[in-house]
Amino acid sequence: MVDQRSDRTRRHLMRMVVQGILQGISAGLLARISQAHAADKMTLQQAEYQDKPQGIYSCAMCTLFEPPKSCKVVEGEVSKYGWCKVFALAD
């Protein structure tokens, strides 16, 4: 009788330990994912951004441009008249 009770207690303890570990792992993964999202955008320098168009192409024509002054992949403010190396013309 005592052995059965100790087995239940041991199983309960093991479940609690495993649940704690899994919660810790998931919290760590969420922290890494949010850090990765913050680091997803490149700097203006990395994108070789310029405040003037490249020929007839400008940020206003790019699928990554988010009016009025943002970009999905470049951090900071960008002008709709600017251009960078990640320019993606809409089909």
DSSP file (Angstrom, degrees, kcal/mol; ACC not computed):
  #  RESIDUE AA STRUCTURE BP1 BP2  ACC     N-H-->O    O-->H-N    N-H-->O    O-->H-N    TCO  KAPPA ALPHA  PHI   PSI    X-CA   Y-CA   Z-CA
    1    1 A M     >        0   0    0      0, 0.0     4,-1.7     0, 0.0     5,-0.1   0.000 360.0 360.0 360.0 -42.7    0.0    0.0    0.0
    2    2 A V  H  >  +     0   0    0      1,-0.2     4,-2.3     2,-0.2     5,-0.2   0.875 360.0  55.4 -67.2 -37.4    2.8    2.4    0.9
    3    3 A D  H  > S+     0   0    0      2,-0.2     4,-2.0     1,-0.2    -1,-0.2   0.889 106.5  50.3 -63.2 -40.2    4.6    1.5   -2.4
    4    4 A Q  H  > S+     0   0    0      2,-0.2     4,-2.2     1,-0.2    -1,-0.2   0.914 111.0  49.0 -64.4 -41.7    1.6    2.4   -4.5
    5    5 A R  H  X S+     0   0    0     -4,-1.7     4,-2.3     1,-0.2    -2,-0.2   0.911 111.0  49.1 -65.7 -41.2    1.2    5.8   -2.8
    6    6 A S  H  X S+     0   0    0     -4,-2.3     4,-2.5     1,-0.2    -1,-0.2   0.854 108.6  54.2 -68.0 -32.8    4.9    6.6   -3.2
    7    7 A D  H  X S+     0   0    0     -4,-2.0     4,-2.8     2,-0.2    -2,-0.2   0.918 109.3  47.9 -64.1 -43.0    4.6    5.6   -6.9
    8    8 A R  H  X S+     0   0    0     -4,-2.2     4,-2.8     2,-0.2    -2,-0.2   0.922 113.2  47.5 -62.8 -43.7    1.7    8.1   -7.4
    9    9 A T  H  X S+     0   0    0     -4,-2.3     4,-2.6     2,-0.2    -1,-0.2   0.909 112.4  49.4 -64.3 -41.8    3.6   10.8   -5.6
   10   10 A R  H  X S+     0   0    0     -4,-2.5     4,-2.7     2,-0.2    -2,-0.2   0.925 112.1  48.1 -63.9 -44.7    6.7   10.1   -7.7
   11   11 A R  H  X S+     0   0    0     -4,-2.8     4,-2.6     2,-0.2    -2,-0.2   0.917 112.1  49.6 -61.4 -42.7    4.6   10.2  -10.9
   12   12 A H  H  X S+     0   0    0     -4,-2.8     4,-2.3     1,-0.2    -2,-0.2   0.924 111.6  48.6 -62.1 -43.7    3.0   13.4   -9.8
   13   13 A L  H  X S+     0   0    0     -4,-2.6     4,-2.3     1,-0.2    -2,-0.2   0.916 111.3  49.8 -62.1 -44.1    6.4   14.9   -9.0
   14   14 A M  H  X S+     0   0    0     -4,-2.7     4,-2.7     1,-0.2     5,-0.2   0.898 109.8  51.3 -63.4 -40.7    7.8   13.8  -12.4
   15   15 A R  H  X S+     0   0    0     -4,-2.6     4,-2.8     1,-0.2    -1,-0.2   0.921 110.2  49.3 -60.8 -43.5    4.8   15.3  -14.2
   16   16 A M  H  X S+     0   0    0     -4,-2.3     4,-2.3     2,-0.2    -2,-0.2   0.901 111.8  48.5 -63.9 -40.6    5.3   18.6  -12.4
   17   17 A V  H  X S+     0   0    0     -4,-2.3     4,-2.4     2,-0.2    -2,-0.2   0.938 113.1  46.8 -64.5 -47.1    9.0   18.7  -13.3
   18   18 A V  H  X S+     0   0    0     -4,-2.7     4,-2.8     1,-0.2    -2,-0.2   0.914 112.2  50.3 -63.1 -43.2    8.4   17.9  -16.9
   19   19 A Q  H  X S+     0   0    0     -4,-2.8     4,-2.4    -5,-0.2    -1,-0.2   0.907 110.6  50.1 -61.5 -41.1    5.6   20.5  -17.1
   20   20 A G  H  X S+     0   0    0     -4,-2.3     4,-2.2    -5,-0.2    -2,-0.2   0.903 111.4  48.5 -63.0 -41.8    8.0   23.1  -15.5
   21   21 A I  H  X S+     0   0    0     -4,-2.4     4,-2.6     2,-0.2    -2,-0.2   0.936 111.9  48.7 -64.1 -46.1   10.7   22.2  -18.0
   22   22 A L  H  X S+     0   0    0     -4,-2.8     4,-2.6     1,-0.2    -2,-0.2   0.892 111.0  50.3 -62.6 -39.3    8.3   22.5  -21.0
   23   23 A Q  H  X S+     0   0    0     -4,-2.4     4,-2.3     2,-0.2    -1,-0.2   0.902 111.0  49.4 -64.9 -39.8    7.0   25.8  -19.7
   24   24 A G  H  X S+     0   0    0     -4,-2.2     4,-2.1     2,-0.2    -2,-0.2   0.906 111.8  48.6 -64.1 -41.9   10.6   27.1  -19.4
   25   25 A I  H  X S+     0   0    0     -4,-2.6     4,-2.5     2,-0.2    -2,-0.2   0.931 111.9  48.2 -64.2 -45.6   11.5   25.9  -22.9
   26   26 A S  H  X S+     0   0    0     -4,-2.6     4,-2.3     1,-0.2    -2,-0.2   0.886 110.8  51.1 -65.7 -36.8    8.4   27.5  -24.4
   27   27 A A  H  X S+     0   0    0     -4,-2.3     4,-2.0     2,-0.2    -1,-0.2   0.906 111.0  49.2 -65.0 -39.8    9.1   30.8  -22.6
   28   28 A G  H  X S+     0   0    0     -4,-2.1     4,-2.1     2,-0.2    -2,-0.2   0.893 110.6  50.0 -64.8 -40.4   12.6   30.8  -23.9
   29   29 A L  H  X S+     0   0    0     -4,-2.5     4,-2.7     2,-0.2    -2,-0.2   0.909 109.2  51.4 -65.2 -41.7   11.5   30.1  -27.5
   30   30 A L  H  X S+     0   0    0     -4,-2.3     4,-2.4     1,-0.2    -1,-0.2   0.900 109.4  50.6 -62.6 -39.6    9.0   32.9  -27.3
   31   31 A A  H  X S+     0   0    0     -4,-2.0     4,-2.0     1,-0.2    -1,-0.2   0.915 112.0  47.3 -64.1 -42.2   11.7   35.3  -26.1
   32   32 A R  H  X S+     0   0    0     -4,-2.1     4,-2.5     2,-0.2    -2,-0.2   0.898 110.7  51.9 -65.9 -40.2   14.0   34.2  -29.0
   33   33 A I  H  X S+     0   0    0     -4,-2.7     4,-2.4     2,-0.2    -2,-0.2   0.926 110.3  47.9 -63.0 -44.2   11.2   34.6  -31.6
   34   34 A S  H  X S+     0   0    0     -4,-2.4     4,-1.7     1,-0.2    -1,-0.2   0.880 112.6  49.2 -66.7 -35.4   10.4   38.1  -30.4
   35   35 A Q  H  X S+     0   0    0     -4,-2.0     4,-1.6     2,-0.2    -1,-0.2   0.888 109.8  52.2 -67.0 -38.0   14.1   39.0  -30.5
   36   36 A A  H  X S+     0   0    0     -4,-2.5     4,-0.6     1,-0.2    -2,-0.2   0.900 107.4  51.8 -64.9 -40.4   14.3   37.5  -34.0
   37   37 A H  H >< S+     0   0    0     -4,-2.4     3,-0.8     1,-0.2     4,-0.4   0.892 108.7  51.0 -63.6 -37.6   11.4   39.6  -35.2
   38   38 A A  H 3< S+     0   0    0     -4,-1.7     3,-0.4     1,-0.2    -1,-0.2   0.843 113.4  45.4 -66.6 -31.7   13.0   42.7  -33.9
   39   39 A A  H 3< S+     0   0    0     -4,-1.6    -1,-0.2     1,-0.2    -2,-0.2   0.451  88.1  91.2 -91.4  -0.5   16.2   41.8  -35.8
   40   40 A D  S << S+     0   0    0     -3,-0.8    -1,-0.2    -4,-0.6     2,-0.2   0.854  72.2  77.8 -63.4 -35.6   14.4   40.9  -39.0
   41   41 A K  S    S-     0   0    0     -4,-0.4    33,-0.2    -3,-0.4     2,-0.2  -0.486  75.5-137.4 -79.5 144.3   14.7   44.4  -40.5
   42   42 A M  B     -a   74   0A   0     31,-3.2    33,-2.8    -2,-0.2    -2,-0.1  -0.620  24.2-103.5 -95.2 160.4   18.0   45.6  -41.9
   43   43 A T     >  -     0   0    0     -2,-0.2     4,-2.0    31,-0.2     5,-0.2  -0.280  31.7-106.8 -75.4 166.0   19.4   49.0  -41.4
   44   44 A L  T  4>S+     0   0    0      1,-0.2     5,-2.7     2,-0.2     4,-0.4   0.881 122.7  51.1 -59.1 -38.3   19.3   51.8  -44.0
   45   45 A Q  T >45S+     0   0    0      1,-0.2     3,-1.0     3,-0.2    -1,-0.2   0.911 107.6  51.0 -68.0 -42.5   23.0   51.2  -44.6
   46   46 A Q  T 345S+     0   0    0      1,-0.3    -1,-0.2     2,-0.1    -2,-0.2   0.873 112.8  46.5 -62.1 -36.4   22.6   47.5  -45.1
   47   47 A A  T 3<5S-     0   0    0     -4,-2.0    38,-2.6    37,-0.1    39,-0.3   0.510 108.2-128.2 -81.9  -4.8   19.9   48.1  -47.6
   48   48 A E  T < 5 -     0   0    0     -3,-1.0    -3,-0.2    -4,-0.4    -2,-0.1   0.911  40.1-169.3  54.4  45.0   22.0   50.7  -49.3
   49   49 A Y      < -     0   0    0     -5,-2.7     2,-0.3    35,-0.1    35,-0.2  -0.349  11.3-172.2 -67.1 142.4   19.0   53.1  -49.0
   50   50 A Q  B     -B   83   0B   0     33,-2.6    33,-2.1     2,-0.2    29,-0.1  -0.983  29.3-130.4-134.0 148.3   19.1   56.4  -50.9
   51   51 A D  S    S+     0   0    0     -2,-0.3    30,-0.1    31,-0.2    33,-0.1   0.412  88.9  66.1 -78.2   2.8   16.7   59.3  -50.6
   52   52 A K  S    S-     0   0    0     31,-0.2    -2,-0.2     1,-0.1    31,-0.1  -0.874  91.0 -97.5-123.3 157.1   16.3   59.5  -54.4
   53   53 A P        -     0   0    0      0, 0.0     2,-0.8     0, 0.0     5,-0.2  -0.195  26.6-122.2 -67.9 162.9   14.8   57.1  -56.9
   54   54 A Q  B >  S-C   57   0C   0      3,-2.6     3,-2.0    28,-0.2     2,-0.4  -0.868  74.9 -57.8-104.5  94.7   16.8   54.7  -59.0
   55   55 A G  T 3  S-     0   0    0     -2,-0.8     0, 0.0     1,-0.3     0, 0.0  -0.558 121.1 -17.8  66.2-121.8   15.8   55.7  -62.5
   56   56 A I  T 3  S+     0   0    0     -2,-0.4     2,-0.4    -3,-0.1    -1,-0.3   0.463 119.5  97.2 -93.1  -1.3   12.0   55.4  -62.6
   57   57 A Y  B <   +C   54   0C   0     -3,-2.0    -3,-2.6     3,-0.0     2,-0.3  -0.743  44.9 159.9 -97.1 133.9   11.9   53.1  -59.5
   58   58 A S    >   -     0   0    0     -2,-0.4     3,-1.8    -5,-0.2     4,-0.4  -0.919  54.7 -97.2-142.3 167.7   11.1   54.4  -56.0
   59   59 A C  G >  S+     0   0    0     23,-2.5     3,-1.5    20,-0.3     6,-0.3   0.824 117.6  67.6 -55.7 -33.6    9.8   53.1  -52.7
   60   60 A A  G 3  S+     0   0    0     20,-2.2    -1,-0.3     1,-0.3    21,-0.1   0.781 103.3  45.6 -59.6 -26.0    6.3   54.2  -53.6
   61   61 A M  G <  S+     0   0    0     -3,-1.8    29,-1.0    19,-0.2    -1,-0.3   0.491  94.2 102.8 -93.1  -5.4    6.3   51.5  -56.3
   62   62 A C  B X   -D   89   0D   0     -3,-1.5     3,-0.9    -4,-0.4    27,-0.2  -0.564  69.2-140.1 -85.6 140.7    7.8   48.8  -54.1
   63   63 A T  T 3  S+     0   0    0     25,-3.0    -1,-0.1    -2,-0.2    26,-0.1   0.658 102.9  58.0 -70.6 -15.3    5.6   46.0  -52.6
   64   64 A L  T 3  S+     0   0    0     24,-0.3     8,-2.4    22,-0.1    -1,-0.2   0.575  81.1 107.3 -90.9 -11.1    7.5   46.3  -49.3
   65   65 A F  E <   -E   71   0E   0     -3,-0.9     6,-0.3    -6,-0.3    15,-0.0  -0.480  51.3-163.8 -71.9 135.6    6.8   50.0  -48.8
   66   66 A E  E  >  -E   70   0E   0      4,-3.2     4,-2.2    -2,-0.2     3,-0.4  -0.910  35.9 -95.2-121.9 101.2    4.3   50.8  -46.0
   67   67 A P  T  4 S+     0   0    0      0, 0.0     2,-0.1     0, 0.0     4,-0.0  -0.195  95.0  22.4 -56.1 146.6    2.9   54.4  -46.3
   68   68 A P  T  4 S-     0   0    0      0, 0.0    12,-0.3     0, 0.0    -3,-0.0  -0.952 134.6 -28.4 -91.4 -24.1    3.6   56.9  -45.2
   69   69 A K  T  4 S+     0   0    0     -3,-0.4     9,-1.7    10,-0.1     2,-0.3   0.053 100.3  96.3-144.4  32.2    7.2   56.4  -44.2
   70   70 A S  E  <  -E   66   0E   0     -4,-2.2    -4,-3.2     7,-0.2     2,-0.3  -0.798  45.4-155.7-126.6 165.7    7.9   52.7  -43.4
   71   71 A C  E     -E   65   0E   0      3,-0.6    -6,-0.2     5,-0.3     5,-0.1  -0.986  22.5-132.6-137.4 146.7    9.2   49.5  -45.0
   72   72 A K  S    S+     0   0    0     -8,-2.4    -7,-0.1    -2,-0.3    -1,-0.1   0.757 107.3  23.6 -69.7 -25.0    8.6   45.9  -44.2
   73   73 A V  S    S+     0   0    0     -9,-0.2   -31,-3.2     1,-0.1     2,-0.5   0.511 112.1  69.1-121.7  -8.0   12.3   45.0  -44.3
   74   74 A V  B    S-a   42   0A   0    -33,-0.2    -3,-0.6   -10,-0.2   -31,-0.2  -0.958  74.1-134.8-116.9 129.7   14.2   48.2  -43.6
   75   75 A E        +     0   0    0    -33,-2.8   -31,-0.1    -2,-0.5     2,-0.1  -0.441  64.3  26.5 -81.4 155.8   14.1   49.8  -40.2
   76   76 A G  S    S-     0   0    0     -2,-0.1    -5,-0.3    -5,-0.1     2,-0.3  -0.262 103.0 -36.3  89.4-178.9   13.6   53.5  -39.7
   77   77 A E        -     0   0    0     -7,-0.1     2,-0.4    -2,-0.1    -7,-0.2  -0.603  55.3-173.2 -82.9 138.7   11.8   56.1  -41.9
   78   78 A V        -     0   0    0     -9,-1.7     2,-0.3    -2,-0.3   -27,-0.1  -0.965  21.3-122.9-128.6 149.1   12.0   55.9  -45.6
   79   79 A S    >   -     0   0    0     -2,-0.4     3,-1.6     1,-0.1   -20,-0.3  -0.639  15.3-130.2 -88.7 145.5   10.8   58.3  -48.2
   80   80 A K  T 3  S+     0   0    0     -2,-0.3   -20,-2.2   -12,-0.3   -19,-0.2   0.686 113.8  54.6 -66.2 -14.7    8.3   57.2  -50.9
   81   81 A Y  T 3  S+     0   0    0    -22,-0.2    -1,-0.3   -23,-0.2   -24,-0.0   0.456  95.8  92.0 -94.0  -3.2   10.8   58.9  -53.3
   82   82 A G    <   -     0   0    0     -3,-1.6   -23,-2.5   -24,-0.1     2,-0.3  -0.049  57.1-157.8 -81.5-173.7   13.7   56.8  -52.0
   83   83 A W  B     -B   50   0B   0    -33,-2.1   -33,-2.6   -25,-0.2     2,-0.3  -0.970   8.8-178.6-161.1 151.5   15.1   53.4  -53.2
   84   84 A C    >   -     0   0    0     -2,-0.3     3,-1.5   -35,-0.2   -36,-0.2  -0.937  44.9 -94.6-148.6 173.8   17.2   50.5  -51.9
   85   85 A K  T 3  S+     0   0    0    -38,-2.6   -37,-0.1    -2,-0.3   -38,-0.0   0.594 117.1  61.8 -70.2 -11.2   18.7   47.2  -53.0
   86   86 A V  T 3  S+     0   0    0    -39,-0.3    -1,-0.3     2,-0.1   -22,-0.1   0.237  72.6 147.0 -97.4  14.8   15.7   45.2  -51.7
   87   87 A F    <   -     0   0    0     -3,-1.5     2,-0.4     1,-0.1   -28,-0.1  -0.224  28.5-168.1 -51.0 132.3   13.3   47.0  -54.1
   88   88 A A        -     0   0    0    -29,-0.1   -25,-3.0     0, 0.0   -24,-0.3  -0.913   9.5-148.4-131.8 105.2   10.5   44.6  -55.2
   89   89 A L  B     -D   62   0D   0     -2,-0.4   -27,-0.2   -27,-0.2     2,-0.1  -0.510  25.1-113.0 -73.3 135.3    8.3   45.8  -58.0
   90   90 A A              0   0    0    -29,-1.0    -1,-0.1    -2,-0.2   -28,-0.0  -0.407 360.0 360.0 -66.1 142.9    4.7   44.6  -57.9
   91   91 A D              0   0    0     -2,-0.1    -1,-0.1     0, 0.0    -2,-0.1   0.478 360.0 360.0 -68.6 360.0    3.8   42.1  -60.7
